[in-house]
Amino acid sequence: MNPSFPIGHILVGAVRPLGDSGKPSAIHKAPVDRPVRATRIGFDADSQADQKHHGGLEQAIHHYPFDHYDGWRNEIGPVPVLEKPGAFGENLSTLGLTEREVAVGDVFRLGGATLQVSQGRQPCWKLNVRFGVDDMASRVQVSGRSGWYYRVLEEGDVQPGAVLECIDRVMPEWTVERVWRALYVDRHDVATLAALAGLHTLSEGWRRLAGRRAEAIASRDPDSV
């Protein structure tokens, strides 16, 4: 039997001003109460303000574990946005599935759609504004509790309360946590970075990032390869 996880919420949002700066953002997500369609570039009811750095084929849907919310409350206090899912601008919220279990390349069925994990999330400054915490984006990055993105392999309709079912594990050894550790913690492990650069299930952008880092380290220390 394939492992499955009830979706606590499917969340989408429109572009609107963020914080005192008024810069446009769609980080404000709210649960849907009707079916939505997962398309190649995300849920049809969702929006992205900065399409250069967010969204697209490799970052179509963002998943953030609700499991992490208690930890954040303990760390930064009772911030209002942590009272319900959507604090991190996520599209999917579940319990029981975190970066330690999910691997890049894992394939999930969600309603009539098929999704594949493509990369972890790279938090940006908008989290600082959303939480009212000056270094929130950095905290998320350092913690590894960043969530992950899916590419949509097969478009389809998704009902509220759908179940996320894992149907294939292409490379289970490459968990989202392991990839994060290679890119942001053990940053000088050339062998692991080189392996990431050739990991076909990883997003193209992160493969390039791993390759550039591996080459930079090797050029400084030829004996490291």
C-alpha positions in Angstrom: 0.0 0.0 0.0 1.4 3.4 -1.0 1.8 5.9 1.9 -0.8 8.7 1.7 -1.3 12.0 3.6 -4.5 13.9 3.9 -4.2 17.4 2.7 -5.1 19.7 5.5 -5.5 22.6 3.1 -5.0 23.6 -0.5 -4.1 27.3 -0.4 -4.0 29.9 -3.2 -3.7 33.7 -3.3 -3.9 36.7 -5.4 -1.3 39.4 -5.9 -1.7 42.3 -3.4 0.5 44.8 -1.6 2.9 43.4 1.1 3.7 45.4 4.2 4.6 49.1 4.4 6.5 49.0 1.1 3.4 48.0 -0.8 5.4 45.8 -3.1 3.2 43.3 -4.9 3.2 39.7 -3.6 1.0 36.7 -3.6 2.5 35.2 -0.4 -0.9 35.6 1.3 -2.5 32.3 0.7 -6.0 31.1 1.9 -7.7 27.7 1.9 -10.0 26.9 -1.0 -13.4 25.4 -0.6 -13.9 24.3 -4.2 -12.0 22.1 -6.7 -8.9 23.7 -8.3 -6.9 22.5 -11.2 -3.2 21.7 -11.0 -1.6 23.0 -14.2 2.0 22.8 -15.3 2.6 26.1 -13.6 0.6 25.7 -10.5 -3.0 25.8 -9.3 -5.2 27.8 -11.7 -6.6 29.9 -8.9 -3.1 30.9 -7.6 -0.9 33.8 -8.6 2.8 34.8 -8.5 3.9 38.5 -8.4 7.6 37.9 -9.1 7.6 35.4 -11.9 11.4 35.7 -12.4 12.2 34.2 -9.0 9.0 32.3 -8.1 6.7 29.9 -9.9 7.3 28.3 -13.3 7.5 24.6 -14.3 10.0 23.6 -11.5 8.3 25.6 -8.7 4.7 25.0 -9.6 3.4 24.1 -6.2 4.9 24.8 -2.8 4.4 22.3 0.1 5.2 23.4 3.7 4.7 20.9 6.5 2.3 22.0 9.3 4.5 19.9 11.5 7.0 22.8 11.7 4.6 25.4 13.1 4.9 24.5 16.8 8.7 24.7 16.4 8.4 28.2 15.0 6.1 29.3 17.7 8.6 28.2 20.3 11.4 30.0 18.5 9.9 33.4 17.5 6.8 33.5 19.7 3.0 33.7 19.0 3.2 35.5 15.6 -0.3 35.9 14.3 0.4 34.4 10.9 1.3 31.1 12.6 -2.2 30.7 13.9 -3.3 28.8 10.7 -1.7 27.3 7.6 -0.5 29.6 4.9 2.1 31.5 6.9 4.9 30.5 4.5 3.0 31.1 1.3 2.5 27.4 0.8 0.0 25.8 -1.5 -0.2 22.5 0.3 -0.3 21.8 4.1 0.0 18.4 5.6 1.0 16.6 8.8 3.5 13.6 9.0 5.6 14.5 5.9 8.8 16.6 6.3 12.0 17.2 4.5 13.6 14.2 6.2 11.2 11.8 4.5 10.5 13.4 1.1 13.1 13.0 -1.6 13.8 14.9 -4.8 12.1 12.8 -7.5 9.3 11.4 -5.4 6.1 11.2 -7.3 2.7 11.8 -5.7 -0.9 11.6 -6.9 -3.1 14.4 -5.8 -6.6 14.0 -7.0 -6.5 13.9 -10.8 -2.9 15.4 -10.9 0.5 13.8 -10.7 3.3 15.8 -8.9 7.0 15.3 -8.6 9.3 16.9 -6.0 11.8 19.1 -7.8 13.7 21.1 -5.2 13.6 22.7 -1.7 12.4 26.2 -1.2 14.7 29.1 -1.1 13.1 31.6 1.3 13.2 35.3 0.3 12.8 38.7 2.1 9.0 38.5 1.9 9.0 36.2 4.8 10.7 38.9 6.9 7.8 41.2 6.2 5.1 38.6 6.5 6.3 37.5 10.0 7.5 40.9 11.2 10.9 39.3 12.0 13.9 40.9 10.3 15.8 37.7 9.8 13.0 35.2 9.2 14.1 34.2 5.7 17.6 33.5 7.1 16.1 31.5 10.0 14.1 29.4 7.6 17.1 28.8 5.4 19.5 27.9 8.3 16.9 25.6 9.9 16.3 23.5 6.8 12.6 23.7 7.5 11.9 25.3 4.2 9.4 23.0 2.5 9.7 22.0 -1.1 8.4 22.5 -4.6 6.7 20.2 -7.1 6.7 20.1 -10.9 3.3 18.9 -12.3 3.8 15.8 -14.4 0.1 15.4 -15.2 -2.5 18.1 -14.9 -5.7 17.4 -13.1 -8.5 18.6 -10.8 -8.0 18.5 -7.1 -10.8 18.6 -4.5 -10.4 20.2 -1.0 -9.5 17.5 1.4 -7.8 15.4 -1.2 -5.2 12.8 -0.3 -1.5 13.1 -1.3 -0.4 9.6 -2.2 3.2 8.6 -2.9 3.2 6.4 -6.0 6.9 6.3 -6.9 10.3 6.9 -5.3 12.9 7.4 -8.0 15.9 8.2 -5.7 14.8 8.0 -2.1 18.3 8.5 -0.8 18.3 12.1 -2.0 15.9 13.6 0.6 15.1 17.3 0.6 17.0 17.5 3.9 20.1 15.9 2.3 20.1 18.2 -0.7 19.7 21.3 1.6 22.6 20.1 3.8 24.8 19.7 0.7 24.0 23.2 -0.6 23.8 25.1 2.6 25.6 23.3 5.4 28.4 21.0 4.1 29.1 23.4 1.3 32.6 22.1 0.5 31.8 18.5 -0.1 32.8 18.4 -3.8 31.7 14.8 -4.4 28.2 15.4 -3.1 27.9 18.7 -5.0 29.0 17.0 -8.2 26.5 14.2 -7.7 23.8 16.8 -7.2 24.8 18.5 -10.5 24.1 15.3 -12.3 20.8 14.4 -10.4 18.3 14.4 -13.2 15.3 14.7 -10.8 16.6 17.9 -9.3 15.5 21.2 -10.8 17.8 22.6 -13.5 18.5 25.7 -11.4 19.7 23.8 -8.4 21.8 21.4 -10.6 23.6 24.4 -12.0 24.1 25.9 -8.6 25.6 22.6 -7.3 27.8 22.4 -10.4 29.1 26.0 -10.1 30.0 25.4 -6.4 31.8 22.1 -7.2 33.8 23.7 -9.9 34.7 26.8 -7.8 35.9 24.6 -4.9 37.9 22.3 -7.3 39.5 25.3 -9.0 40.7 26.6 -5.6 41.9 23.2 -4.4 42.8 20.7 -7.2 43.4 18.0 -4.6 39.8 18.1 -3.4 38.5 16.1 -6.4 
